[in-house]
Amino acid sequence: MKNYKMISITRFFFVVLLSVLIGLLITPLRGVMLYDKTPGVNLCSLLGFTFYFLFTLFCLKKYQVCLSSTSIFIAVLLGASIFQLPLRIINFEGTLISLPDYILHLLGIVLGYFSYKQSLTIKCCVFSIGFGLCVFMYFKGYNMWLHKINFNTFTGIVEENSPEYNLTFQTNTGDTLSLSDFKGKYLLLDCWYTYCGVCYKEMPKMQQLYGNYKQNPEVAIYAMHCFMKETRRNDLPENYATGSKILEKKDFNYPCLSIDKDDPVLKKLGVYVYPTVLIFDKQNNLIFRGSIENAENLIKKLLKERGK
């Protein structure tokens, strides 16, 4: 009896160990970028779901003599969570970026457990549904999740009851403009600041977007440099001309407006990360807050609907 109990305990922790190893083998994929510029976390989700689904079925069949199905389920679940769960509890906000990946791993375990005693046809159907969700996350869902974390919307579309924004900015000559000066046009603003590395990587996309629509009277596209009166690197304080000088130095010719980075209206607009692209409609309503890629898609859609 004691030997049987010891064997059961040994098998339980062996399953836990194997489950941990699966996680350790695939987790490093999160930090890589695939050849098509897809984040490695997407591949990690696909493999994690598949491996954990098959591993759960394997353990349920192999160790059913010495362990109950519930014990095996708990062991696999424990192995998949033993490192991740404590980190997510301690630093929930900081681990949100990979939360879908962890959930899909757990989904593989859960679906493997509940389909164990089912027919092969049902097993295949259950796996296909779960795998289909992983494929969706791979191609679109994960980008939507990142968009939600950064901009508080899955697609960038903003639906609000037309609040009034006291948004004013300066040109590179110091003249002051307001949001109302652009009434009758779709206004796209790319919010960035001097020390934002990602902002510079997005600038070629802004240049291309500006080139595509600079002749269109219905669209106004501007960079909006959020200047800092107190810089981090003992540089001279920035002003309304700083952004234009930086763009000119980097050979970008799209126009630049400027606003104080500490202006409270930026927070009211939901600009918390950089770069953030804003689009206002022809009545000065904010209709978009998000990435440059999603912004370009919306501009295309708006103009197509108007037949322009």
C-alpha positions in Angstrom: 0.0 0.0 0.0 2.8 2.3 0.9 4.7 1.5 -2.3 1.6 2.2 -4.4 1.1 5.5 -2.6 4.8 6.4 -3.1 4.5 5.5 -6.8 1.5 7.7 -7.2 3.3 10.6 -5.5 6.3 10.1 -7.7 4.3 9.9 -10.9 2.4 13.1 -9.9 5.5 15.1 -9.5 7.0 13.6 -12.6 4.1 14.9 -14.6 4.5 18.3 -12.9 8.2 18.3 -14.0 7.4 17.4 -17.6 4.8 20.1 -17.7 7.3 22.6 -16.4 9.8 21.5 -19.0 7.3 22.1 -21.8 6.8 25.6 -20.6 10.6 26.2 -20.3 11.2 25.0 -23.8 8.6 27.2 -25.6 8.6 30.3 -23.4 11.9 31.7 -24.9 10.0 32.1 -28.2 8.2 35.1 -26.7 11.3 37.1 -27.0 12.0 36.6 -30.7 10.7 38.2 -33.8 9.7 35.8 -36.7 10.8 36.3 -40.3 7.5 38.0 -41.1 7.8 40.4 -38.2 5.3 38.5 -36.2 6.1 38.5 -32.5 7.3 35.1 -31.3 4.7 35.0 -28.6 2.1 34.2 -31.3 4.1 31.0 -32.2 4.5 30.3 -28.5 0.7 30.3 -28.1 0.2 27.9 -31.0 2.9 25.4 -29.9 1.9 25.8 -26.2 -1.7 25.0 -26.8 -0.8 22.0 -29.1 1.8 20.5 -26.8 -0.2 20.9 -23.6 -3.3 19.4 -25.3 -1.4 16.3 -26.5 0.6 16.1 -23.3 -2.5 16.1 -21.2 -4.1 13.3 -23.2 -0.8 11.3 -23.1 -0.5 11.6 -19.3 -4.2 10.7 -18.8 -3.7 7.5 -20.8 -0.3 6.5 -19.5 -0.8 7.1 -15.8 -4.4 6.3 -15.4 -3.6 3.2 -13.3 -1.7 5.0 -10.5 -3.3 8.5 -10.7 -6.9 9.7 -11.0 -7.7 11.8 -14.0 -8.2 14.8 -11.7 -4.8 14.4 -10.2 -3.2 14.3 -13.6 -5.1 17.4 -14.7 -3.9 19.2 -11.5 -0.3 18.1 -12.1 -0.2 19.3 -15.7 -1.9 22.6 -14.6 0.5 23.0 -11.8 3.5 22.5 -14.0 2.2 25.1 -16.5 1.6 27.6 -13.8 4.3 27.1 -11.2 6.4 29.9 -12.5 3.9 32.0 -14.4 1.2 32.4 -11.8 3.3 33.9 -9.0 4.8 36.4 -11.4 1.5 37.4 -12.7 0.1 37.9 -9.2 3.1 40.0 -8.2 3.3 42.1 -11.3 -0.1 41.7 -13.1 0.1 44.9 -15.1 3.7 44.1 -16.3 2.7 40.6 -17.5 -0.5 41.6 -19.3 1.3 41.6 -22.6 1.7 37.8 -22.5 -1.5 36.9 -20.7 -3.3 35.5 -23.9 -0.3 33.2 -24.3 -0.7 31.8 -20.8 -4.5 31.5 -21.2 -4.1 29.5 -24.4 -1.7 27.1 -22.7 -4.2 26.5 -20.0 -6.9 26.1 -22.6 -4.9 23.2 -24.2 -4.8 21.5 -20.8 -8.5 22.0 -20.1 -9.7 20.8 -23.5 -7.3 17.8 -23.4 -8.8 16.8 -20.0 -12.4 17.2 -21.0 -12.0 15.4 -24.3 -10.0 12.5 -22.9 -12.9 10.0 -22.6 -14.5 11.2 -25.8 -14.3 9.7 -29.3 -11.5 10.5 -31.6 -13.9 12.6 -33.7 -14.9 14.7 -30.8 -11.2 15.0 -29.7 -10.3 16.3 -33.2 -13.3 18.7 -33.2 -12.3 20.1 -29.8 -8.7 20.4 -30.8 -9.6 22.1 -34.0 -11.8 24.7 -32.2 -9.0 25.5 -29.8 -6.3 25.6 -32.5 -8.5 27.8 -34.6 -8.6 30.3 -31.7 -4.8 30.2 -31.6 -4.6 30.8 -35.3 -6.9 33.8 -34.9 -4.6 35.1 -32.1 -1.6 34.5 -34.3 -2.8 36.6 -37.2 -5.0 39.2 -35.6 -6.0 38.7 -32.0 -2.7 39.3 -30.4 -2.3 42.6 -32.2 -5.7 43.6 -31.0 -4.7 42.7 -27.5 -1.6 44.9 -27.7 -3.8 47.7 -29.0 -6.1 47.3 -26.1 -3.2 47.5 -23.6 -1.6 50.5 -25.2 -4.6 52.5 -26.4 -7.6 51.1 -24.5 -9.3 50.0 -27.7 -9.0 46.7 -29.6 -9.1 48.4 -33.0 -8.5 52.1 -32.3 -12.1 53.1 -33.0 -13.3 55.6 -30.4 -17.0 56.0 -29.7 -17.9 58.9 -27.4 -20.5 61.6 -27.0 -18.6 64.3 -28.8 -16.7 65.9 -25.9 -15.1 69.2 -26.6 -11.3 69.2 -26.4 -9.5 72.5 -25.8 -6.7 71.3 -28.0 -4.3 74.0 -29.2 -0.9 73.6 -30.7 1.9 75.6 -32.3 3.5 75.5 -35.7 7.3 75.5 -36.2 7.1 79.3 -36.5 5.3 79.7 -33.1 1.9 80.5 -34.5 -1.0 79.0 -32.6 -3.6 76.7 -34.1 -6.6 75.0 -32.6 -8.6 71.9 -33.4 -11.4 74.0 -34.8 -9.0 75.3 -37.5 -9.2 71.9 -39.1 -12.9 71.6 -39.2 -14.1 70.1 -42.5 -11.1 67.8 -42.7 -10.1 64.5 -41.3 -7.2 65.4 -39.0 -4.5 62.8 -38.2 -2.0 63.6 -35.5 1.0 61.4 -34.7 1.9 62.1 -31.1 5.6 61.5 -30.3 8.4 62.9 -28.2 12.2 63.3 -28.6 13.4 60.3 -26.5 10.9 57.7 -27.9 12.9 55.1 -29.9 9.7 53.4 -31.2 8.5 56.8 -32.5 11.5 57.1 -34.8 10.9 53.6 -36.1 7.3 54.6 -37.1 8.3 57.8 -38.9 8.9 56.2 -42.3 5.3 54.9 -42.2 4.1 58.4 -41.4 6.2 59.8 -44.3 4.6 57.3 -46.7 1.1 58.0 -45.3 1.6 61.7 -45.7 2.9 61.2 -49.3 -0.3 59.2 -50.1 -2.7 61.9 -48.9 -0.9 65.3 -49.1 -2.8 66.2 -52.2 -6.2 65.2 -50.8 -8.1 68.3 -49.5 -10.2 66.2 -47.1 -7.2 64.9 -45.1 -4.7 66.8 -43.0 -1.7 64.8 -41.6 0.7 66.1 -39.0 3.3 64.9 -36.6 2.6 66.3 -33.1 5.8 66.7 -31.2 5.2 66.7 -27.5 8.0 68.8 -26.3 9.6 68.7 -22.9 10.5 71.8 -21.0 12.8 69.8 -18.8 14.8 67.3 -20.7 16.3 64.1 -19.3 19.8 64.3 -20.7 20.9 67.8 -19.7 19.9 69.0 -23.2 18.5 72.5 -23.8 14.8 72.9 -23.0 12.6 72.0 -26.0 10.1 74.3 -27.6 7.7 74.5 -30.5 10.5 74.3 -33.1 12.3 71.2 -31.8 10.1 68.6 -33.5 10.4 70.2 -36.9 14.2 70.4 -36.6 14.4 66.7 -35.7 12.2 65.7 -38.7 14.2 67.9 -41.0 17.5 66.5 -39.8 16.2 63.0 -40.5 15.0 64.0 -44.0 11.2 63.7 -43.3 9.1 66.4 -44.9 5.7 66.0 -43.4 4.5 69.0 -41.3 4.9 69.1 -37.5 2.8 70.7 -34.8 3.9 71.0 -31.2 2.3 70.8 -27.8 3.6 70.7 -24.2 4.0 67.1 -23.2 2.5 68.0 -19.8 -0.6 69.6 -21.3 -3.6 68.0 -19.5 -5.6 67.8 -22.8 -3.2 64.9 -23.9 -4.4 62.8 -21.0 -8.0 63.8 -21.7 -7.5 62.5 -25.2 -6.1 59.2 -23.8 -2.5 59.7 -24.9 -0.5 57.7 -22.4 2.0 55.9 -24.6 4.0 57.0 -27.6 3.6 57.0 -30.4 -0.2 57.4 -30.4 -2.1 58.3 -33.5 -5.3 60.4 -33.2 -7.9 61.0 -35.9 -10.6 63.6 -35.6 -13.5 63.7 -38.0 -14.7 66.7 -39.9 -16.7 67.9 -36.9 -13.6 67.7 -34.7 -14.8 64.6 -32.9 -12.2 62.1 -31.8 -12.9 58.9 -33.7 -9.6 57.0 -33.5 -6.8 56.5 -31.0 -4.2 53.8 -31.8 -1.4 52.6 -34.1 -0.4 54.1 -37.4 -1.3 50.8 -39.2 -4.9 50.9 -37.9 -5.1 54.6 -38.5 -4.2 54.2 -42.2 -6.9 51.5 -42.6 -9.5 53.9 -41.1 -8.5 56.8 -43.4 -8.8 54.4 -46.4 -12.2 53.3 -45.2 -13.5 56.8 -44.6 -12.5 58.1 -48.0 -13.8 54.9 -49.7 -17.2 55.4 -48.1 -17.3 59.0 -49.5 -16.1 57.8 -52.9 -12.8 59.8 -52.8 
